[in-house]
């Protein structure tokens, strides 16, 4: 017995010894290695959804793959998973639990943008970085949330790619169908900015909408003209919308459906069939193919099917699971770069008034260093390059997807640097020069949809018309008191309906009256902008401010704002009105030419015509008399020189044109003298403090204020009759001195009171009246072209005659603008005539001088003046002042005088001839007398002396 006890004791000792030795060895081994540090990381997901199950598998695989590749890393992430149960409040509660109870260093999640909003506030308060891989709303900005890290793409990064596609195909209008929460609303501001020159309409779907509500919204969209739809919402709701759209034939030829990034990535989620999505377009963030990604897909599928055997084989990996994988990798890399000494929370000082869990929330000391390290992480992940800019994943390339058959075909891409590029990375700028890869549109069809469609079955469009106080010839709305049927008539309505008849499709307008309390048409136009009506028809002026909200057709009326004033009979005629038809330069030029013509005629006639001879004053008077008498063709002097006749004929033609023009213009000025406007300029009205009128509610009021009129001097009127009453009273009787309005209104007033008023300057430029349509509506261009056809055709005149009596107005009343625009005739109107008269006179003068010098060349050479120029000129003037005895005029006169029976001619036998003196001086005296004899203009006689001798006597010498 004793031996047995000894043996037992010995065995026990050996056992304790070996245990001690084993523990010691283990301790030695442990001291020789670095100890691991556990970093707690929270994960908040909707664990019952397939999406979260897919992403959670990726998260777990990322963690195991990272530490398998980096076994020497001692800081290990420990995941603490919480279920947010698809509820926003529960997600916040899960985050609060992780922060208070687990004191996690970071949180991954949540799944949706709505859940993330309050979780981010908890993260900011506790300084715990929150990393999301699926919350894409731009409303969750990292700038305002310093501890929010977005490891996925912001939704706003894709809007430029979508806008590039819309502009590439030239679609002028799109409808954005989005969900009514943070996910949908966040993208709309960026989307509208990217498509600032495209009409973007909105269609909001509630996240809890049932099928009936979805169908109701789609039917409303179907009745509109736009056929381009951009869908941005959660994939589960979005594909329900697409399914209902197919049921009501909204995925037929002519429609365009463009899906956002999130929906395009989730096309195959939950085993969806692509055959029901034929022709759809989508943008999708580019995921570069790699060997690692292909290997991960195979491993992930095996693991996921093992963990979720009931879900089948239809579930596929999506890009959000890849971003989840990369997020864990980035977080694991970041914790290795941090100091874990501060891996604890500081107790928050509880306020006496705030003892709730939020008020006593502890603050992580490790969070700031972890956030800084995470911001500097760079690596090539499964989803592409992982690089954070301002704590958000850098935008990447987007692929353009087209669903063809059972495949998602990449037909092009979009990059931030080059925009749209084809598969060969060639930049695409215009649809007319470059194209995407061959693609299929809904229908299926290969024809590119034009983006809009007018119903061919005579669909009615809602047209707003103003309810007016006057000027009913433009537009008038009547409502049947029994049937409540609305009828619109007027000039604008007839023009609009005539234009619609010229369209290649059927459009039936349905009119709706609109009455504004202040008669301002801005509210009327805004009804088109907010979608209440499809068009506005009436006397709506095209202005720059209104064109910001709607598109206008080409104007169908004359443009401009003018002034209308009363006409008054001016009994006190202007004494000098007869001088007004011609300007001063024309008067001076005409008088100068009268003097010139008189001088030229005298020059040509002086040597050959007795009427232009005599004392100097007689010659001057005769020249002026002859010249000015041609003005009334009363000249009696005969002209015998051919040069004079040529000049006079040309001058008489000039005088004829001048007198006829003077008579016509004087008549016009006398008419203006009879009917003068009571006021002529706007400045006179302002200076005299006159009251002026404007149409009630019109934008003319702002123009008048801008021109300097006092508000107290402005009086509104609502109809032509009211305007006539105010103008008839005048300022002295609480009326107005002038009315300002658009030309179309003033012409309507003149059609009734043309004999009382006239339009005068100034005229302010405006664009006229037009029809308003929504921005980028296809009807705008079509109706504008139809208006052009109307104005250039024969249909416009009957419409104008119907509403404004244009034909009778033109025949009974003169155009006031024409009557009041009589301008003086100036020299520029007749300089051609004066040029002809001047050239004719000048050429005739040159010919006369040349002939005169040629005839007297020998006499000029033998005058004995010794070569002095002055003496030669004096001699020429003396010769010019004498009669030209060689002229046929004087030859005939001489023959007539010699043979006259009145003067007795003695026979040669009775004449005594005295011998001539023999001296040289006497011979020269005889020669002088002989020359003077033939040059004198008086008749000579031979008179007998008493002693029977006769002497030759000259009357000029005696």
Protein Blocks (a to p, Z undefined) as FASTA:
>chain_A
ZZmmmmmmmmmmmmmmmmmmmmmmmmmmmmmpccdddddddddddfkbmklmmmmmmmmm
mmmmmmmmmmmbmbdcddddddeklpaklmmmmmmmmmmmnopabdcddfblklmmmmmm
mmmmnopacddfkbmbfklcfklmmkbccfbdcfklmmmmmmmmmmmnopabdcdddddd
fklmmmmmmmmmmmmmbccddddddfkbcfklmmmmmmmmmmpmblcdcddddfklmmmm
mmmmmmnopacghiacdddfklmmmmmgghiafklmghiacddddddddfklmmmmmmmm
mmmmmmmmmnojmbccdfklmmmmmmmmmmmmmmmmpcfklgccddddddfklccfklmp
ccdfklmmmmmmmmmgccddfkbccddeehiacdddddddddehjbccdfbdcdfklopa
dfkopacfbfklpccdddddehiacbdcehiacdfklpacdddddddfbhkllpccdddf
klopacdedjklmmmmmmmmmpcbdcdddddddddfklpaklmmmmmmnomambdcdjdd
cdfklmmmmccdddfbdedddddddddddfbacfklmmmmpcfklmmmmmmmmmmmmmmm
mmmmmmmomklgcjfklmmmmmmmmmmmmmnopafbdcfbfklmmmmmmmmmmmmmmmmm
mmmmmmmmmmmmmmccfbfbfklmmmnopacdddehiaklmmmmmnopafklpccdfbfk
lmmmmmmnommlopafbdcddfklmmmmmmmmmmlgccdddddddebjaddddehiaklm
mmmmmmmmmmmmmmlmmmmmmmnommmmmmmpccfklmmmcccddfklmmmmmmmmmmmm
mmmmmmmmmmmmmmmmmmmmmnonnopaklmmmmmmmmmmpccfkbmklmmmmmmmmmpc
kbccddfklpccddddfbfklmmmmmmmmmmmmmpmbdcdddddfkopacdddfklZZ
